[in-house]
Amino acid sequence: MTGLFETMLAVRGQVFQIDEHFARMHASAEALGFPPPDERRFRAVVARAAAKVASLDEMAMRCVYAPHRVGVRGRAPRFGPPEQKRAGKRRPPN
């Protein structure tokens, strides 16, 4: 599947610079020859995803757009030494 994505920061359920994110997604879709994304649907999908993570201090959300699909995935930041972050697996302390 061919598509594009826009990564956004959500803090306590609030997505920052959503207008700029949509403008970039719209410009990228146009550059790739995709039909323009629906702004109302984009905002609804992003708001619904942000509401689900409102209890988290920060969340990186990736909005994926393909001509017939819009979706959002997210990942909460991980804390700890860099060796614990690799491949999403935690290593036991030394």
All heavy atoms as an XYZ file, in Angstrom:
736
protein
N       0.850     -1.184      0.000
C       0.000      0.000      0.000
C       0.887      1.235      0.000
O       1.874      1.311      0.710
C      -0.895     -0.005      1.232
C      -1.697      1.257      1.353
S      -2.880      1.313      2.697
C      -1.865      1.167      4.120
N       0.531      2.195     -0.791
C       1.242      3.462     -0.839
C       0.463      4.482     -0.030
O      -0.755      4.557     -0.119
C       1.368      3.953     -2.294
O       2.056      2.948     -3.035
C       2.123      5.242     -2.367
N       1.187      5.251      0.763
C       0.543      6.277      1.572
C       1.571      7.247      2.100
O       2.726      7.236      1.705
N       1.134      8.086      2.988
C       2.018      9.045      3.629
C       1.605      9.150      5.083
O       0.548      8.671      5.478
C       1.955     10.408      2.927
C       0.602     11.112      2.908
C       0.536     12.149      4.015
C       0.402     11.767      1.571
N       2.469      9.762      5.888
C       2.120      9.925      7.290
C       2.591     11.272      7.797
O       3.478     11.895      7.242
C       2.681      8.794      8.153
C       4.188      8.780      8.250
C       4.840      9.495      9.242
C       4.935      8.044      7.357
C       6.222      9.481      9.335
C       6.314      8.015      7.441
C       6.963      8.743      8.433
N       1.963     11.704      8.870
C       2.315     12.936      9.565
C       2.406     12.579     11.043
O       1.494     11.963     11.595
C       1.236     14.002      9.319
C       1.495     15.337      9.949
C       2.627     16.109      9.296
O       3.007     15.835      8.143
O       3.157     16.999      9.978
N       3.522     12.922     11.670
C       3.715     12.619     13.087
C       3.422     13.863     13.901
O       3.905     14.950     13.581
C       5.149     12.127     13.353
O       5.387     10.983     12.535
C       5.341     11.740     14.807
N       2.605     13.691     14.936
C       2.150     14.813     15.752
C       2.420     14.546     17.224
O       2.433     13.397     17.651
C       0.645     15.012     15.554
C       0.272     15.310     14.126
S      -1.484     15.103     13.814
C      -1.526     13.355     13.466
N       2.580     15.609     17.982
C       2.751     15.507     19.423
C       1.419     15.756     20.094
O       0.761     16.766     19.839
C       3.777     16.541     19.918
C       3.902     16.677     21.434
C       4.447     15.390     22.055
C       4.790     17.867     21.789
N       1.029     14.822     20.962
C      -0.155     15.009     21.791
C       0.311     15.093     23.238
O       1.084     14.259     23.701
C      -1.127     13.847     21.625
N      -0.133     16.115     23.930
C       0.175     16.288     25.345
C      -1.152     16.317     26.087
O      -1.985     17.195     25.843
C       0.971     17.584     25.602
C       1.198     17.798     27.089
C       2.298     17.548     24.861
N      -1.329     15.315     26.944
C      -2.573     15.178     27.714
C      -3.816     15.298     26.822
O      -4.770     15.979     27.140
C      -2.604     16.203     28.843
C      -1.549     15.960     29.884
C      -1.653     16.950     31.040
N      -0.490     16.833     31.880
C       0.596     17.594     31.760
N       0.652     18.532     30.846
N       1.624     17.414     32.566
N      -3.754     14.649     25.661
C      -4.898     14.606     24.754
C      -5.035     15.789     23.822
O      -5.956     15.828     23.019
N      -4.127     16.743     23.881
C      -4.171     17.925     23.019
C      -3.085     17.821     21.954
O      -1.912     17.699     22.281
C      -3.959     19.187     23.864
C      -3.934     20.468     23.069
C      -5.274     20.810     22.450
O      -6.314     20.636     23.072
N      -5.252     21.262     21.225
N      -3.476     17.864     20.678
C      -2.516     17.809     19.569
C      -2.130     19.239     19.203
O      -2.984     20.095     18.999
C      -3.104     17.086     18.346
C      -2.137     17.126     17.175
C      -3.438     15.649     18.704
N      -0.829     19.476     19.138
C      -0.330     20.806     18.834
C      -0.166     21.014     17.336
O       0.176     20.089     16.611
C       1.002     21.039     19.557
C       0.812     21.164     21.033
C       0.881     20.045     21.839
C       0.518     22.387     21.608
C       0.678     20.142     23.203
C       0.315     22.500     22.962
C       0.395     21.370     23.772
N      -0.403     22.237     16.898
C      -0.208     22.672     15.517
C      -0.969     21.794     14.516
O      -0.456     21.450     13.454
C       1.278     22.723     15.174
C       2.051     23.673     16.066
C       3.529     23.688     15.773
O       4.097     22.697     15.352
N       4.154     24.836     15.991
N      -2.202     21.487     14.828
C      -2.980     20.600     13.958
C      -3.221     21.230     12.580
O      -3.237     20.531     11.570
C      -4.294     20.151     14.629
C      -4.881     18.964     13.857
C      -5.258     21.288     14.785
C      -5.890     18.164     14.610
N      -3.366     22.561     12.522
C      -3.555     23.218     11.220
C      -2.335     23.001     10.315
O      -2.474     22.693      9.133
C      -3.804     24.720     11.395
C      -5.105     25.022     12.117
O      -6.031     24.187     12.054
O      -5.198     26.087     12.752
N      -1.149     23.159     10.898
C       0.081     22.968     10.139
C       0.248     21.513      9.704
O       0.691     21.227      8.594
C       1.301     23.408     10.956
C       1.376     24.910     11.169
C       0.568     25.424     12.361
O      -0.229     24.650     12.951
O       0.730     26.599     12.700
N      -0.121     20.579     10.602
C      -0.027     19.152     10.261
C      -0.944     18.828      9.077
O      -0.547     18.120      8.152
C      -0.375     18.276     11.463
C       0.674     18.269     12.511
N       1.942     17.784     12.298
C       0.634     18.683     13.803
C       2.651     17.895     13.406
N       1.881     18.449     14.333
N      -2.179     19.354      9.120
C      -3.090     19.073      8.014
C      -2.580     19.702      6.717
O      -2.648     19.079      5.650
C      -4.512     19.561      8.305
C      -5.435     19.262      7.152
C      -5.909     17.974      6.951
C      -5.770     20.244      6.234
C      -6.704     17.673      5.852
C      -6.570     19.962      5.143
C      -7.045     18.667      4.956
N      -2.053     20.920      6.796
C      -1.543     21.587      5.594
C      -0.407     20.775      4.964
O      -0.348     20.620      3.739
C      -1.070     23.003      5.932
N       0.487     20.236      5.804
C       1.582     19.407      5.274
C       1.050     18.127      4.652
O       1.506     17.692      3.597
C       2.592     19.076      6.383
C       3.697     20.081      6.512
C       4.818     19.573      7.383
N       4.388     19.200      8.721
C       4.265     20.052      9.741
N       4.553     21.321      9.573
N       3.869     19.628     10.915
N       0.069     17.497      5.318
C      -0.502     16.266      4.779
C      -1.183     16.554      3.435
O      -1.040     15.789      2.480
C      -1.487     15.640      5.763
C      -2.072     14.342      5.253
S      -2.978     13.435      6.494
C      -1.625     12.608      7.308
N      -1.898     17.650      3.359
C      -2.579     18.031      2.118
C      -1.565     18.261      1.000
O      -1.740     17.760     -0.128
C      -3.413     19.293      2.368
C      -4.321     19.628      1.239
N      -3.899     20.311      0.117
C      -5.635     19.366      1.051
C      -4.908     20.456     -0.708
N      -5.976     19.894     -0.169
N      -0.490     19.006      1.290
C       0.543     19.278      0.286
C       1.248     17.992     -0.148
O       1.528     17.797     -1.339
C       1.562     20.278      0.834
N       1.519     17.102      0.795
C       2.176     15.827      0.463
C       1.273     14.964     -0.406
O       1.729     14.330     -1.358
C       2.555     15.074      1.740
O       3.508     15.800      2.478
N      -0.021     14.926     -0.082
C      -0.973     14.148     -0.889
C      -1.008     14.684     -2.317
O      -0.979     13.915     -3.282
C      -2.359     14.199     -0.254
N      -1.033     15.989     -2.447
C      -1.048     16.602     -3.781
C       0.234     16.251     -4.547
O       0.180     15.891     -5.725
C      -1.186     18.113     -3.648
C      -1.325     18.827     -4.965
C      -1.560     20.316     -4.809
O      -1.567     20.825     -3.673
O      -1.725     20.964     -5.851
N       1.374     16.326     -3.865
C       2.661     16.022     -4.513
C       2.728     14.566     -4.974
O       3.369     14.259     -5.976
C       3.809     16.318     -3.557
N       2.068     13.671     -4.242
C       2.076     12.250     -4.598
C       0.959     11.874     -5.574
O       0.833     10.720     -5.973
C       1.956     11.395     -3.331
C       3.171     11.427     -2.409
C       2.852     10.754     -1.079
C       4.359     10.759     -3.072
N       0.122     12.854     -5.920
C      -0.970     12.586     -6.852
C      -2.173     11.919     -6.199
O      -3.024     11.361     -6.894
N      -2.256     11.969     -4.873
C      -3.401     11.407     -4.154
C      -4.544     12.413     -4.175
O      -4.312     13.622     -4.260
C      -3.065     11.150     -2.685
C      -2.057     10.064     -2.436
C      -1.565      9.867     -1.151
C      -1.600      9.219     -3.430
C      -0.648      8.878     -0.883
C      -0.676      8.222     -3.177
C      -0.206      8.052     -1.890
N      -5.775     11.935     -4.020
C      -6.874     12.877     -3.825
C      -6.647     13.620     -2.506
O      -6.017     13.078     -1.591
C      -8.118     11.995     -3.759
C      -7.650     10.602     -3.652
C      -6.201     10.551     -4.012
N      -7.127     14.853     -2.400
C      -6.890     15.596     -1.165
C      -7.570     14.933      0.034
O      -8.680     14.412     -0.086
C      -7.490     16.978     -1.445
C      -8.430     16.775     -2.573
C      -7.927     15.601     -3.358
N      -6.896     14.930      1.190
C      -7.521     14.351      2.378
C      -8.680     15.233      2.840
O      -8.673     16.449      2.625
C      -6.395     14.330      3.413
C      -5.414     15.350      2.957
C      -5.553     15.428      1.457
N      -9.658     14.620      3.443
C     -10.819     15.330      3.970
C     -10.444     15.929      5.330
O     -10.140     15.191      6.264
C     -11.985     14.347      4.108
C     -13.232     15.009      4.622
O     -13.306     15.256      5.839
O     -14.140     15.268      3.813
N     -10.465     17.239      5.440
C     -10.023     17.896      6.677
C     -10.911     17.532      7.870
O     -10.414     17.307      8.976
C      -9.984     19.412      6.510
C      -9.394     20.109      7.729
C      -9.154     21.585      7.518
O      -9.457     22.112      6.431
O      -8.638     22.217      8.458
N     -12.204     17.465      7.652
C     -13.102     17.133      8.764
C     -12.830     15.726      9.280
O     -12.765     15.493     10.486
C     -14.559     17.277      8.312
C     -15.526     17.259      9.494
C     -16.900     17.613      9.056
N     -17.477     16.451      8.376
C     -18.635     16.444      7.773
N     -19.351     17.546      7.713
N     -19.089     15.362      7.204
N     -12.611     14.801      8.369
C     -12.314     13.420      8.780
C     -10.953     13.344      9.485
O     -10.801     12.663     10.487
C     -12.334     12.497      7.568
C     -12.130     11.061      7.938
C     -12.400     10.153      6.769
N     -12.201      8.772      7.174
C     -11.849      7.821      6.351
N     -11.700      8.079      5.071
N     -11.685      6.599      6.781
N      -9.952     14.054      8.938
C      -8.624     14.109      9.556
C      -8.739     14.585     11.004
O      -8.222     13.960     11.921
C      -7.731     15.053      8.742
C      -6.422     15.397      9.400
C      -5.341     14.536      9.317
C      -6.274     16.584     10.091
C      -4.122     14.862      9.911
C      -5.064     16.924     10.681
C      -3.991     16.060     10.592
N      -9.433     15.704     11.211
C      -9.567     16.258     12.564
C     -10.321     15.308     13.490
O      -9.963     15.163     14.650
C     -10.249     17.617     12.519
C      -9.354     18.690     11.928
C     -10.074     20.042     11.866
N      -9.220     21.047     11.303
C      -8.311     21.749     11.983
N      -8.160     21.538     13.278
N      -7.570     22.644     11.386
N     -11.354     14.650     12.971
C     -12.128     13.716     13.796
C     -11.285     12.516     14.213
O     -11.317     12.098     15.379
C     -13.379     13.260     13.044
N     -10.536     11.948     13.275
C      -9.691     10.788     13.572
C      -8.609     11.163     14.580
O      -8.359     10.442     15.543
C      -9.076     10.214     12.272
C      -7.990      9.206     12.563
C     -10.158      9.585     11.406
N      -7.973     12.319     14.369
C      -6.910     12.763     15.272
C      -7.479     13.048     16.664
O      -6.907     12.640     17.680
C      -6.171     13.988     14.693
C      -5.244     14.610     15.722
C      -5.392     13.590     13.451
N      -8.629     13.726     16.734
C      -9.237     14.042     18.033
C      -9.628     12.772     18.787
O      -9.419     12.666     20.000
C     -10.461     14.935     17.834
N     -10.170     11.800     18.074
C     -10.568     10.536     18.710
C      -9.338      9.810     19.260
O      -9.338      9.310     20.382
C     -11.325      9.676     17.702
C     -12.025      8.488     18.305
C     -13.004      7.808     17.355
N     -12.525      7.616     15.992
C     -13.020      8.246     14.925
N     -13.983      9.126     15.045
N     -12.538      7.993     13.722
N      -8.266      9.773     18.486
C      -7.042      9.105     18.940
C      -6.424      9.852     20.116
O      -5.970      9.232     21.082
C      -6.045      9.010     17.789
N      -6.400     11.181     20.058
C      -5.823     11.978     21.149
C      -6.621     11.791     22.438
O      -6.043     11.725     23.527
C      -5.774     13.450     20.756
N      -7.937     11.691     22.324
C      -8.773     11.495     23.514
C      -8.460     10.167     24.202
O      -8.513     10.064     25.430
C     -10.252     11.555     23.130
N      -8.096      9.158     23.426
C      -7.780      7.846     24.001
C      -6.496      7.861     24.816
O      -6.289      6.993     25.645
C      -7.663      6.795     22.894
C      -8.984      6.455     22.261
C      -8.801      5.405     21.191
C     -10.121      5.055     20.545
N      -9.963      4.033     19.504
N      -5.616      8.832     24.553
C      -4.328      8.885     25.266
C      -4.243     10.115     26.165
O      -3.162     10.532     26.562
C      -3.139      8.841     24.283
C      -3.109      7.521     23.535
C      -3.160     10.023     23.325
N      -5.375     10.694     26.501
C      -5.400     11.926     27.292
C      -4.770     11.756     28.670
O      -4.329     12.727     29.268
C      -6.835     12.436     27.422
N      -4.696     10.539     29.173
C      -4.115     10.318     30.493
C      -2.586     10.326     30.459
O      -1.945     10.376     31.508
C      -4.605      8.999     31.081
O      -4.161      7.923     30.280
N      -1.997     10.305     29.271
C      -0.536     10.305     29.146
C      -0.015     11.730     29.045
O      -0.644     12.587     28.433
C      -0.108      9.524     27.904
C      -0.511      8.051     27.872
C      -0.120      7.448     26.537
C       0.151      7.302     29.007
N       1.156     11.966     29.620
C       1.755     13.293     29.523
C       2.115     13.630     28.090
O       1.862     14.731     27.618
C       2.997     13.400     30.402
C       2.651     13.485     31.875
O       1.503     13.825     32.213
O       3.541     13.204     32.682
N       2.725     12.693     27.373
C       3.128     12.915     25.986
C       2.880     11.664     25.157
O       2.982     10.560     25.671
C       4.617     13.243     25.882
C       4.994     14.606     26.340
C       6.453     14.904     26.052
O       7.227     13.971     25.749
O       6.818     16.073     26.126
N       2.604     11.895     23.895
C       2.393     10.781     22.982
C       2.753     11.235     21.582
O       2.339     12.308     21.151
C       0.926     10.362     23.015
C       0.582      9.231     22.114
S       1.193      7.708     22.816
C       0.054      6.561     22.145
N       3.578     10.458     20.892
C       3.846     10.716     19.485
C       2.797      9.958     18.687
O       2.671      8.745     18.813
C       5.245     10.240     19.110
N       2.015     10.679     17.899
C       0.949     10.071     17.114
C       1.293     10.184     15.641
O       1.695     11.238     15.175
C      -0.386     10.776     17.383
C      -0.855     10.596     18.785
S      -2.454     11.362     19.191
C      -3.167     11.831     17.669
N       1.124      9.103     14.922
C       1.383      9.086     13.488
C       0.054      8.903     12.768
O      -0.603      7.881     12.906
C       2.334      7.957     13.137
C       2.627      7.886     11.652
C       3.641      6.839     11.336
N       4.938      7.320     11.817
C       6.018      6.569     11.886
N       5.969      5.309     11.525
N       7.142      7.068     12.312
N      -0.314      9.896     11.993
C      -1.545      9.816     11.195
C      -1.147      9.337      9.804
O      -0.337      9.969      9.127
C      -2.219     11.173     11.118
S      -3.790     11.112     10.235
N      -1.704      8.213      9.399
C      -1.391      7.599      8.107
C      -2.524      7.910      7.139
O      -3.697      7.744      7.464
C      -1.237      6.067      8.262
C      -0.958      5.419      6.917
C      -0.141      5.745      9.269
N      -2.151      8.361      5.940
C      -3.141      8.657      4.915
C      -2.781      7.917      3.630
O      -1.674      8.007      3.121
C      -3.210     10.161      4.617
C      -4.109     10.507      3.463
C      -5.485     10.368      3.583
C      -3.600     10.934      2.248
C      -6.325     10.659      2.516
C      -4.429     11.235      1.181
C      -5.792     11.092      1.319
O      -6.620     11.368      0.275
N      -3.716      7.161      3.146
C      -3.644      6.534      1.833
C      -4.950      6.940      1.144
O      -5.909      7.308      1.823
C      -3.521      5.019      1.968
N      -5.026      6.904     -0.155
C      -6.210      7.424     -0.830
C      -7.560      6.951     -0.267
O      -8.515      7.687     -0.316
C      -6.016      6.971     -2.275
C      -4.540      6.974     -2.443
C      -4.008      6.484     -1.116
N      -7.615      5.762      0.311
C      -8.899      5.273      0.819
C      -8.851      4.919      2.296
O      -9.692      4.172      2.777
C      -9.350      4.063     -0.002
C      -9.480      4.384     -1.448
N     -10.469      5.197     -1.945
C      -8.705      4.062     -2.498
C     -10.320      5.328     -3.254
N      -9.253      4.650     -3.610
N      -7.854      5.467      3.016
C      -7.732      5.090      4.429
C      -7.049      6.207      5.206
O      -6.072      6.777      4.766
C      -6.883      3.826      4.531
C      -6.678      3.359      5.931
C      -5.917      2.035      5.929
N      -5.427      1.829      7.270
C      -4.151      1.735      7.590
N      -3.233      1.774      6.668
N      -3.786      1.560      8.822
N      -7.594      6.496      6.395
C      -6.947      7.411      7.327
C      -6.931      6.714      8.665
O      -7.936      6.156      9.102
C      -7.719      8.753      7.458
C      -7.069      9.634      8.517
C      -7.763      9.482      6.133
N      -5.806      6.715      9.340
C      -5.722      6.082     10.655
C      -4.641      6.743     11.481
O      -3.793      7.452     10.968
N      -4.691      6.507     12.778
C      -3.704      7.079     13.685
C      -3.150      5.982     14.565
O      -3.885      5.148     15.083
C      -4.319      8.188     14.572
C      -3.296      8.708     15.566
C      -4.841      9.329     13.719
N      -1.825      5.988     14.727
C      -1.152      5.083     15.656
C      -0.307      5.951     16.564
O       0.125      7.025     16.172
C      -0.257      4.112     14.913
C      -1.003      3.227     13.962
C      -0.083      2.263     13.374
N      -0.593      0.960     13.786
C      -0.131     -0.171     13.367
N       0.891     -0.192     12.562
N      -0.647     -1.299     13.763
N      -0.024      5.450     17.739
C       0.782      6.255     18.641
C       1.721      5.425     19.468
O       1.593      4.209     19.573
N       2.673      6.116     20.040
C       3.635      5.463     20.924
C       3.980      6.436     22.034
O       4.374      7.563     21.783
C       4.895      5.090     20.157
C       5.972      4.545     21.073
C       7.146      4.113     20.309
N       6.804      2.840     19.701
C       7.645      2.100     19.032
N       8.870      2.511     18.855
N       7.292      0.955     18.519
N       3.828      5.967     23.257
C       4.205      6.785     24.403
C       5.722      6.785     24.504
O       6.373      5.807     24.159
C       3.587      6.217     25.683
N       6.293      7.892     24.954
C       7.744      7.909     25.096
C       8.198      6.899     26.133
O       7.483      6.623     27.091
C       8.042      9.338     25.546
C       6.773      9.867     26.071
C       5.665      9.115     25.403
N       9.380      6.333     25.930
C       9.941      5.387     26.885
C      11.063      6.072     27.635
O      11.817      6.835     27.054
C      10.466      4.158     26.165
C       9.346      3.392     25.535
C       9.875      2.160     24.881
N       8.733      1.477     24.316
C       8.556      0.189     24.380
N       9.446     -0.570     24.954
N       7.495     -0.362     23.857
N      11.140      5.787     28.895
C      12.153      6.404     29.719
C      13.116      5.348     30.205
O      12.774      4.192     30.335
C      11.504      7.123     30.903
C      10.556      8.191     30.464
C       9.201      7.954     30.387
C      11.035      9.426     30.074
C       8.325      8.932     29.957
C      10.171     10.406     29.636
C       8.822     10.161     29.582
N      14.319      5.758     30.487
C      15.319      4.826     30.979
C      16.576      4.929     30.157
O      16.643      5.672     29.184
N      17.581      4.175     30.520
C      18.838      4.200     29.779
C      18.628      3.752     28.337
O      17.729      2.966     28.053
C      19.713      3.185     30.529
C      19.056      2.982     31.835
C      17.607      3.281     31.656
N      19.446      4.272     27.404
C      19.279      3.925     25.982
C      19.256      2.431     25.711
O      18.527      1.981     24.846
C      20.482      4.584     25.313
C      20.883      5.664     26.238
C      20.527      5.193     27.616
N      20.016      1.646     26.451
C      20.035      0.207     26.172
C      18.683     -0.448     26.450
O      18.386     -1.509     25.958
C      21.144     -0.513     26.955
C      20.990     -0.488     28.450
C      21.636      0.743     29.089
O      22.088      1.636     28.376
O      21.672      0.785     30.324
N      17.841      0.193     27.253
C      16.515     -0.360     27.517
C      15.519     -0.006     26.418
O      14.462     -0.583     26.342
C      15.983      0.143     28.854
C      16.723     -0.428     30.037
C      16.132      0.043     31.346
O      15.320      0.959     31.378
N      16.524     -0.583     32.421
N      15.850      0.944     25.569
C      14.925      1.395     24.540
C      15.027      0.599     23.253
O      14.116      0.613     22.454
C      15.188      2.868     24.226
C      14.901      3.789     25.377
C      15.165      5.204     24.940
C      15.080      6.154     26.115
N      15.351      7.523     25.704
N      16.135     -0.080     23.017
C      16.338     -0.785     21.756
C      15.262     -1.826     21.508
O      14.939     -2.615     22.381
C      17.700     -1.468     21.768
C      18.774     -0.512     21.369
C      20.067     -1.240     21.147
N      21.052     -0.466     21.872
C      21.923     -0.958     22.716
N      21.997     -2.235     22.931
N      22.752     -0.175     23.340
N      14.748     -1.803     20.318
C      13.762     -2.796     19.838
C      12.556     -2.902     20.744
O      11.841     -3.878     20.710
C      14.438     -4.173     19.689
N      12.320     -1.883     21.553
C      11.143     -1.885     22.409
C      11.166     -2.916     23.516
O      10.155     -3.194     24.122
N      12.315     -3.496     23.794
C      12.414     -4.520     24.829
C      13.188     -3.982     26.008
O      14.173     -3.279     25.851
C      13.106     -5.774     24.292
C      12.336     -6.448     23.189
C      13.056     -7.653     22.701
C      12.280     -8.279     21.548
N      12.980     -9.424     21.013
N      12.769     -4.330     27.173
C      13.489     -3.924     28.379
C      14.464     -5.011     28.758
O      14.153     -6.186     28.723
C      12.522     -3.662     29.517
C      11.644     -2.482     29.262
C      11.095     -1.973     30.565
N      10.366     -0.777     30.308
C      10.813      0.435     30.635
N      11.958      0.572     31.239
N      10.103      1.497     30.379
N      15.647     -4.592     29.121
C      16.666     -5.540     29.581
C      16.722     -5.484     31.091
O      16.529     -4.447     31.695
C      18.018     -5.162     28.998
C      18.047     -5.309     27.507
C      19.407     -5.033     26.995
N      19.379     -5.177     25.529
C      20.437     -5.107     24.795
N      21.613     -4.894     25.323
N      20.346     -5.249     23.499
N      17.037     -6.617     31.705
C      17.119     -6.600     33.161
C      18.299     -5.729     33.607
O      19.309     -5.620     32.917
C      17.380     -8.078     33.519
C      17.772     -8.747     32.268
C      17.294     -7.906     31.119
N      18.139     -5.055     34.762
C      19.234     -4.215     35.257
C      20.455     -5.057     35.592
O      20.348     -6.238     35.950
C      18.666     -3.547     36.504
C      17.436     -4.291     36.846
C      17.004     -5.070     35.644
N      21.627     -4.464     35.471
C      22.891     -5.173     35.766
C      23.071     -5.367     37.248
O      22.753     -4.684     38.080
C      24.081     -4.406     35.205
C      24.046     -4.403     33.694
O      23.384     -5.250     33.100
N      24.708     -3.464     33.073
